[in-house]
Amino acid sequence: MKNTNKSIVAIVFIVFAIVCTFSSCYGIYYKDKVLDKEAILENIPHLEQYIWDNMELNDVEKVSVAIVKGNEIIYAKAFNASEDELFQAASISKPVVSYAALKLVEEGKLSLDIPLSKYVPLEYFPEGSKGYSITLRMILDHTSGMGTDTNGIDRLIYSEPGKEFHYSGAGFEYLRNVMQDLTRTPFDIYMEQNVLAPLGMIKSRFSITTNGKKWISAAGGLVTTPKELATFFIELMNPKYMRTEIVREMLSDSIKIDDNNSWGLGIGLQHGNNQNIIWHSGNNGRVWWSFACFSIPDQAGIIVMTKGRNGFKIYQEIAHFAIGGSFYGTIDVITRSAVK
């Protein structure tokens, strides 16, 4: 009977995968409990088949996954890739940069609510621009009013700073320049020495080389593996390298987006179904798609990193299939709020 039940479950999972593919269900809401460790591990064979099936159905080249329970990575596997192969984290770079900026706050070198223009003689904005009033808090909770540019070219202010949530890559590029000037250290080197190495993310780096050109970006330049990125989220759930009260503020509502979604300091937050969920997604060039989702009360979470233009169709479904949990419109929160 037990084997029969497993066969039925496997068939249901495959049918669900096919339905999802043809109905573009990646934006649906889930309202389930997070699975316990035993259930997660028992489901692994089905999860692996589910990933292979969806990669083929959606023409996704590579997938790599890491699952966390407590302070432990309980499962990690790469599909059509090696376990140590590097993926572009894209916008999941932003929580890591936010953590680095908050370490500067902890050290008394920055304040959340003093305009960043007061710290460095940086002529980043046109004279008299509203950009002079932008604070670190506004960068981290996406109320700076800046656009989505990730190259530091667009320095326009599209809405009044501090008033509304508009997802912004340009804000993080401004922050990169401030951090670089303040620490007198190249941004990628600073991140390696002060965040990545201490957390044991020894393969990770904040630089991407394409066609012989090096691209350094705070908004989307992290290259890493799911296992190494998982160690960062373990630090957020159980901080060892930064004061707990600062991490707690990072993971607290800074601005409300809708009935289900808020934003903390550099990371998305959801509180439905008696859960406290932290999350972020990422996309570079519509080729690299990543998703991170962690339940703090359940001390459980997952990193899903993909390569392939249709990775967005499967990364949230993989996360839900693997660990369960409640997701309330996580995919479109960012895109619907962007100014430009």
C-alpha positions as CSV (number, residue, x, y, z in Angstrom):
1,M,0.0,0.0,0.0
2,K,2.8,2.4,0.9
3,N,4.5,1.9,-2.5
4,T,1.2,2.4,-4.2
5,N,0.6,5.6,-2.4
6,K,4.0,6.9,-3.4
7,S,3.3,6.0,-7.0
8,I,0.0,7.9,-6.9
9,V,1.8,10.9,-5.3
10,A,4.5,10.8,-8.0
11,I,1.9,10.8,-10.8
12,V,0.0,13.7,-9.2
13,F,3.3,15.7,-9.0
14,I,4.0,15.1,-12.7
15,V,0.5,16.1,-13.7
16,F,0.8,19.3,-11.5
17,A,4.1,20.1,-13.2
18,I,2.5,19.8,-16.7
19,V,-0.5,22.0,-15.6
20,C,1.8,24.6,-14.2
21,T,3.9,24.8,-17.4
22,F,0.9,25.4,-19.6
23,S,-1.0,27.7,-17.3
24,S,2.0,29.9,-16.3
25,C,1.2,29.3,-12.7
26,Y,4.4,30.8,-11.4
27,G,2.5,33.8,-10.0
28,I,-0.1,31.9,-7.9
29,Y,-0.3,32.1,-4.2
30,Y,0.4,29.2,-1.9
31,K,-1.0,28.9,1.7
32,D,0.6,25.8,3.1
33,K,2.7,25.0,6.2
34,V,6.4,24.6,5.9
35,L,7.4,20.9,5.8
36,D,9.4,19.4,8.7
37,K,12.9,17.9,8.0
38,E,11.6,14.3,7.8
39,A,9.0,15.3,5.2
40,I,11.5,17.3,3.2
41,L,14.0,14.5,3.0
42,E,11.3,11.9,2.3
43,N,10.2,14.0,-0.7
44,I,13.7,14.3,-2.3
45,P,13.3,11.6,-4.9
46,H,10.0,13.2,-6.1
47,L,11.6,16.6,-6.0
48,E,14.5,15.5,-8.2
49,Q,12.1,14.0,-10.7
50,Y,10.0,17.1,-10.6
51,I,13.0,19.3,-11.4
52,W,14.2,17.2,-14.3
53,D,10.6,17.1,-15.7
54,N,10.2,20.8,-15.5
55,M,13.6,21.6,-16.9
56,E,12.7,19.6,-19.9
57,L,9.2,21.0,-20.3
58,N,10.4,24.6,-19.9
59,D,13.8,24.3,-21.7
60,V,15.8,25.3,-18.7
61,E,19.5,24.6,-19.1
62,K,20.7,24.3,-15.5
63,V,19.2,24.2,-12.0
64,S,21.0,24.2,-8.6
65,V,19.3,23.9,-5.2
66,A,20.2,24.0,-1.5
67,I,17.7,23.4,1.3
68,V,18.2,24.6,4.9
69,K,16.7,23.4,8.1
70,G,18.0,25.0,11.3
71,N,21.6,25.9,10.9
72,E,22.2,23.0,8.5
73,I,22.1,22.6,4.7
74,I,20.2,19.3,4.6
75,Y,20.2,18.9,0.8
76,A,22.1,20.3,-2.1
77,K,22.1,19.2,-5.7
78,A,22.8,20.6,-9.2
79,F,21.1,19.5,-12.3
80,N,23.1,19.6,-15.6
81,A,25.8,21.3,-13.5
82,S,28.3,20.6,-10.8
83,E,27.4,21.2,-7.2
84,D,30.2,23.9,-7.0
85,E,29.3,25.6,-10.3
86,L,28.8,29.3,-9.9
87,F,25.5,31.0,-10.8
88,Q,24.6,34.7,-11.0
89,A,22.5,35.5,-8.0
90,A,21.2,38.7,-9.8
91,S,19.1,40.8,-7.4
92,I,19.7,38.4,-4.5
93,S,22.9,40.4,-4.4
94,K,20.9,43.2,-2.7
95,P,20.3,41.5,0.7
96,V,24.0,40.7,0.9
97,V,25.0,44.3,0.1
98,S,22.3,45.5,2.6
99,Y,23.9,43.3,5.3
100,A,27.3,44.8,4.5
101,A,25.9,48.4,4.7
102,L,24.3,47.5,8.1
103,K,27.7,46.3,9.3
104,L,29.0,49.8,8.6
105,V,26.0,51.1,10.7
106,E,27.0,48.7,13.5
107,E,30.6,50.1,13.3
108,G,29.3,53.7,13.5
109,K,30.5,54.6,10.0
110,L,27.0,55.1,8.6
111,S,23.5,55.9,9.9
112,L,20.3,54.7,8.5
113,D,18.6,58.1,8.5
114,I,21.3,60.7,7.7
115,P,21.5,61.5,4.0
116,L,24.3,59.6,2.4
117,S,25.6,62.8,0.8
118,K,26.7,63.9,4.2
119,Y,29.3,61.1,4.5
120,V,31.4,61.5,1.4
121,P,32.3,64.3,-1.0
122,L,30.6,62.5,-3.8
123,E,29.1,64.5,-6.6
124,Y,26.8,61.7,-7.6
125,F,23.7,63.8,-8.3
126,P,23.2,67.1,-10.1
127,E,23.5,70.1,-7.8
128,G,20.3,70.8,-5.9
129,S,18.9,67.3,-6.8
130,K,16.5,65.5,-4.5
131,G,19.2,62.8,-4.5
132,Y,21.0,64.7,-1.8
133,S,18.3,63.8,0.7
134,I,18.5,60.0,0.1
135,T,19.3,58.0,3.2
136,L,20.6,54.5,3.6
137,R,17.2,53.4,4.8
138,M,15.6,54.7,1.6
139,I,18.1,52.7,-0.5
140,L,17.5,49.5,1.4
141,D,13.7,49.6,1.6
142,H,13.4,50.9,-2.0
143,T,11.9,54.3,-1.3
144,S,14.8,56.3,-2.8
145,G,12.7,57.2,-5.8
146,M,15.5,56.1,-8.1
147,G,15.1,53.8,-11.2
148,T,16.0,50.2,-12.0
149,D,19.3,50.8,-13.7
150,T,22.1,48.6,-12.5
151,N,25.0,50.3,-14.2
152,G,25.1,53.6,-12.3
153,I,24.2,55.6,-15.4
154,D,20.6,56.6,-14.5
155,R,20.8,59.1,-11.6
156,L,17.3,60.6,-12.0
157,I,14.8,60.8,-9.2
158,Y,11.4,59.6,-10.3
159,S,9.5,60.0,-7.1
160,E,9.8,61.9,-3.8
161,P,12.5,60.1,-1.7
162,G,11.2,58.4,1.4
163,K,7.5,58.3,0.3
164,E,6.7,55.2,-1.8
165,F,8.1,51.7,-2.5
166,H,9.6,51.6,-6.0
167,Y,12.0,48.8,-6.5
168,S,15.4,50.3,-7.5
169,G,18.7,48.9,-8.8
170,A,20.0,52.4,-9.3
171,G,19.8,53.1,-5.6
172,F,22.1,50.2,-4.8
173,E,24.6,51.5,-7.4
174,Y,24.6,54.8,-5.5
175,L,25.2,52.9,-2.3
176,R,28.1,51.0,-4.0
177,N,29.8,54.3,-4.7
178,V,29.2,55.6,-1.2
179,M,30.6,52.4,0.4
180,Q,33.6,52.5,-1.9
181,D,34.4,56.1,-1.1
182,L,33.8,55.7,2.6
183,T,35.9,52.6,3.0
184,R,38.5,53.6,0.5
185,T,38.4,50.0,-0.9
186,P,37.1,48.7,-4.2
187,F,33.6,47.5,-3.7
188,D,34.2,43.9,-4.8
189,I,37.3,43.6,-2.5
190,Y,35.5,45.1,0.4
191,M,32.6,42.7,0.0
192,E,35.0,39.7,-0.2
193,Q,37.0,40.8,2.9
194,N,34.1,41.9,5.1
195,V,31.2,39.7,4.2
196,L,31.9,36.8,1.9
197,A,35.1,35.4,3.5
198,P,33.8,35.8,7.1
199,L,30.7,33.9,6.2
200,G,32.7,31.1,4.5
201,M,31.5,32.1,1.0
202,I,35.0,31.5,-0.4
203,K,33.9,30.7,-4.0
204,S,31.6,33.7,-4.2
205,R,32.5,37.1,-5.6
206,F,31.0,40.4,-6.6
207,S,32.2,40.6,-10.1
208,I,31.0,39.2,-13.4
209,T,33.3,38.9,-16.5
210,T,31.5,38.9,-19.8
211,N,33.3,39.1,-23.2
212,G,36.5,40.0,-21.4
213,K,34.8,42.9,-19.5
214,K,34.5,43.0,-15.7
215,W,31.1,44.1,-14.4
216,I,30.9,45.1,-10.7
217,S,27.4,45.8,-9.4
218,A,25.8,46.0,-6.0
219,A,22.4,45.6,-7.5
220,G,23.1,42.3,-9.3
221,G,26.7,41.4,-9.4
222,L,27.0,38.5,-6.9
223,V,28.3,35.2,-8.4
224,T,27.8,32.3,-6.0
225,T,26.5,28.8,-5.4
226,P,23.2,27.9,-3.6
227,K,25.2,26.3,-0.8
228,E,27.2,29.4,-0.2
229,L,24.2,31.7,-0.5
230,A,22.4,29.5,1.9
231,T,25.1,30.2,4.6
232,F,24.2,33.9,4.2
233,F,20.5,33.3,4.9
234,I,21.5,31.0,7.9
235,E,23.3,34.1,9.2
236,L,20.1,36.2,8.9
237,M,18.1,33.6,10.7
238,N,20.7,33.1,13.5
239,P,23.2,36.0,13.4
240,K,26.7,35.4,14.6
241,Y,28.7,38.1,12.9
242,M,26.4,41.1,13.5
243,R,24.4,42.2,16.5
244,T,21.0,40.5,16.7
245,E,19.1,43.8,17.1
246,I,20.5,45.1,13.8
247,V,19.6,41.9,11.9
248,R,16.2,42.0,13.5
249,E,15.6,45.5,12.2
250,M,16.8,44.4,8.8
251,L,14.1,41.7,8.9
252,S,11.3,44.0,10.2
253,D,8.7,45.9,8.1
254,S,10.2,49.1,6.9
255,I,7.5,49.9,4.4
256,K,4.2,48.1,3.5
257,I,3.6,47.2,-0.1
258,D,0.2,45.5,0.0
259,D,-1.9,43.4,2.4
260,N,0.6,40.5,2.1
261,N,3.9,42.0,1.3
262,S,6.3,44.4,3.1
263,W,9.9,45.3,2.6
264,G,12.6,45.3,5.3
265,L,16.1,46.7,4.9
266,G,17.1,45.0,1.7
267,I,14.8,42.0,1.7
268,G,11.1,41.1,1.1
269,L,8.9,40.1,4.0
270,Q,5.6,38.2,4.3
271,H,3.6,37.5,7.4
272,G,0.6,35.5,6.2
273,N,-0.5,32.1,7.6
274,N,1.3,32.7,10.9
275,Q,4.6,32.7,9.2
276,N,7.4,35.2,9.0
277,I,8.9,34.7,5.5
278,I,12.0,36.5,4.1
279,W,12.5,36.3,0.4
280,H,14.1,37.7,-2.7
281,S,14.2,36.9,-6.3
282,G,16.7,37.8,-9.1
283,N,17.1,38.0,-12.8
284,N,20.1,38.9,-14.9
285,G,19.7,39.3,-18.6
286,R,16.6,37.0,-18.6
287,V,19.0,34.1,-18.5
288,W,20.0,33.8,-14.8
289,W,16.9,33.4,-12.5
290,S,17.2,32.9,-8.7
291,F,14.8,32.6,-5.8
292,A,15.4,32.5,-2.0
293,C,12.7,31.9,0.5
294,F,13.1,31.3,4.3
295,S,10.7,30.9,7.1
296,I,12.2,32.2,10.3
297,P,9.8,30.5,12.8
298,D,10.3,27.2,11.0
299,Q,14.1,27.7,10.5
300,A,13.7,26.4,7.0
301,G,14.4,27.7,3.6
302,I,15.6,27.1,0.1
303,I,17.8,28.6,-2.6
304,V,16.9,27.9,-6.2
305,M,19.3,29.1,-8.9
306,T,18.7,28.5,-12.6
307,K,20.2,29.2,-16.0
308,G,17.8,29.4,-18.9
309,R,15.3,32.0,-20.2
310,N,12.4,30.2,-18.7
311,G,13.8,29.7,-15.2
312,F,11.2,32.2,-13.9
313,K,8.5,29.6,-14.8
314,I,9.8,27.0,-12.4
315,Y,11.9,28.5,-9.6
316,Q,9.1,29.4,-7.2
317,E,7.3,26.1,-7.9
318,I,10.5,24.1,-7.1
319,A,10.8,26.0,-3.8
320,H,7.2,25.3,-2.9
321,F,7.5,21.6,-4.0
322,A,10.6,21.2,-1.9
323,I,9.6,22.8,1.4
324,G,6.0,23.8,1.2
325,G,5.2,27.2,2.8
326,S,3.1,30.3,2.1
327,F,4.0,32.6,-0.8
328,Y,1.8,35.6,-1.5
329,G,2.6,37.1,-4.8
330,T,6.3,37.2,-4.4
331,I,7.1,37.1,-8.1
332,D,5.4,40.2,-9.3
333,V,6.0,42.5,-6.2
334,I,9.3,43.7,-7.7
335,T,8.2,44.1,-11.3
336,R,5.0,45.9,-10.7
337,S,6.6,48.5,-8.5
338,A,9.6,49.5,-10.6
339,V,9.6,53.1,-11.7
340,K,11.6,52.6,-14.9
